[in-house]
């Protein structure tokens, strides 16, 4: 069994409204995709996969950041005891994008390493977080991104990196690009948590109501420009499936059933 990483806290932003999926009977993070391995073949909700991958890396403490009204998520997972994890829940504040959602956890994670995961993305291999944490320890990088091949470049953050894995540039949802890897997971140190907290505060002072949604990729690029060390662990033979549209949800159901 993997030794616990007591200095690492998982962060899961679950504030999305899933408008592209139409009407759902539950929060999209609880949509069943595949089955558990128990004798009864119990349906397995999509966010369960992410929690399993965090746990596989020894990450037991996780904050799930919710939008008001998505109470079915804590009702389903509870305190995490049945997953051998410690789960807690926070309510999102400013509705300006994922960075602001993550910043709700600032008082609780400011002195910890963070492992970020998106609850509506399924990815392989299962040891992604163990490899990201190992690279962060080995290199001392402020951020390590988990990169996966991309099938829809215009929907993603595309990452330019060198042969040593140093990230040079992040392009948010480009109209055209030759880059072929996007980031889907990340770990970072308190250095990046502090940078993001103060960067967001400064942006919102200048523009209290942003003209467009803020993306984590925007903050990562600002961190690179400010001299923080951002590295990549590339999973060239891995896969990542975002269930954000009906077509992608259908792909995931086929792949995991």
N, C-alpha and C positions, 0 to 999 in steps of 0.2 A: 504493500500500500504506500502511496506517495506521502512523504512527510508533509505535515501542514505548513503552509506559508502564513504564519501569523501576522507578518508585516504587510501582507497584501490584502486589499479589499476589492471585491468585485463591484463594478458599477454597471447597472442595466437601465438605460433610459426607456421608459414604457409610456411616454406621453402622447404618442401618435393617435390620430383619429381614424386611420385606415379608410379614408374616403375613397381610395382607388378600388377597394374591394367591395364597395356597395354595402348593403345591410348584412350584418353578421349577427348571429345569436349570442356572441360573446366578444370580449376583447380579442383582437387578432393574435395576441401573444398566447391565448389559450385555445387557438384553433387546433384540432387534432390532426397530426401528420404522422402516420405510422402507428406502431403499437409497442408497448412495453414488453419486456422479455418474461413476464410472469406467466404462469400456466393459463390464466384467464385471457391472455392477450388483450389487456386493458389498453384503450386508446392512449396515445402519448401526445401531449400538447407541444407545440413548436418550441416554446421557451424552455421546456424541460431539457432539451438537448444542450442548450447553452449552459444551464446549471450543471449538467453532468460534465461538460468539458472544463468548467472552472474547478469543480470538485476533483477531477482527475489530475489537476495540477497542484492539488493541496490547498486550494483557495476555498475556505469554508464560510467566510463572512462576506455578505453581499447586501448592498443597498439597491432596491428597485425603486425608481423614481417615477411616480404616477401622475397622470392628469386626474383631477377630481372627477368622480363618477366611475372610474375603472376599478370598482371595489371587488369585482369578481376575481382579480388577480391575487390579492391577499387572502380572499376567501378560499381560493384553491390551494395555494402553496403554504398558507399559514406562516408559522415561524421557521419553517424549513426542516423541522426535526425528522420528518419522514424521508428527507433527502440526505440526512446526516450533515446538514448545513445550518447556519445561523442567518436567517433572512430578516431584514427590516425594510420599512417603506417610508419614502419621503414624498411630499407633494411638490410638483413643479411650480415655479413662480412665473417669471416673465415668459410669455409664450412666443419667443423670438427664434427658436431653433434649439437643436440638441445641445450646443455648448451651454446655453443658459439653463437648460434642464439639468445637465451634469453639475453645473456650478451650485445647485442646491445642496450638494453633498460636501461642499468645500469645508464647512466647520468640522465634519466628521472624518475626512480623508486627508486633510492638509499635511499630516505628518506620516502618511502611509504611501506605499506603492499601490498603484491602481491597476486593475485589469478590467478593461472595457469590453463589453460585448453587447450586441444588438439582439433582442429577443425574437425578432422575426427573420433572422438569418440562420440557415443551417449550413454547417461547414465541416469539412474533413481536412486533415486527420484529427483524431481525438486528442492528440498531445500538443496541439497548437500552443496553448498557454504555457506549458512546461518549457517548450522551445523558446518562446518569447522571453520568459523570465530568465532562462539560462543565458540568452544573448545579452539581456540588459545587465546581468551580473558580470558577465565576461567583459563587456565593453565599457560599462559605466554610462551608457547612453541615457539621455533624459527621457526619450520616447523610443519604443520599438514597435513598429507596425507589422502586422501579419498580412502579407500580400497574397492575392489569389488571381488566377487568370480571369479576365473580364469578358463577358459575352455581349454586354450592352454598354459600351464606353460612355455614351452620352448621358447615362443615368448615374454615373459613379464619380468618385474622386480618383483620378489617374495619377500614378506615382512614378516619378523619374528618379532612378537611383543608380549608383555606380557599381562596379564589380565588387567592391568591398562592402556593399550594402548600405552605404551612406545615402540618405534621401536628399536629393537636390531640389526637388520641386514637386508641389502637389497642385493639380489643376482640377478644379471643381466642375464637374459635368460639362466637359468640353464639347463643342459642336463637332469638331474633327480633331483627331489625334492619331499618332502612330504608337502611342504607349499602350501596353496590353496588360498591365497589372493594376488592380485596385486594392485598397486596404479594407479589411473587414473586421479586424480585431486589433487591439493595442494594449500595451502595458506602459506605464510611465511612473516617474518618480515625483516626489513632492515639488521638485523644481518646475515641472510642467504644470502641476495643479496650481501653484502660485502664479505662474505666468498667465494661465488662462483666466484665473480669477481677476487679476488686475487689468488684463487686456480687455475683458468684457466690460468691467466697470468703466474703463476709460472710453470705450466705444459708445456705451449707453449714455455717458455724460454728454458726449458730443452729439449723439443722435438718439434721443430717448425712444423713438419709434423707428427702428431700422426700415429702410426702403425695401429690403428683401430679407428673407430668412437667412439667419447666420448658420453656417455649416462648420462642423468640426474641422474639415479640411482648411477652411479659412484661418482658423486659429493655429493649426499645425504649420501652415505656410508662414504666418506671422512669427511663430516661434523659430522657424528656420532662419527667417530674415533677421531675427534678433540674436542669432548665434547659438541657439540651443542645439544639442546633438540629437538628431532624429535618424534612426536606423531602420532597416527593413529585414525581416526574415521572410524569404520568398518560398511559398509553397507551390512550386510550378506544376506539380502533379496533383495538387489538392483541388477541392471544389468548394464553392460557396453559392448557396441558393437563397435569394431574397424572396419572401412570399408576398411582397407588397402589391402585386397585381394578380388578377385571376389567372393569367397565363402562367406566371411564375409559381403561383400556388399549386396549379395543376401539375407542373413539372416536379415540384417537391413531393406531392402526394404519391406520384408514380415512383419517384426515386426511393422513397422511404417506406413503401408498403411491400 
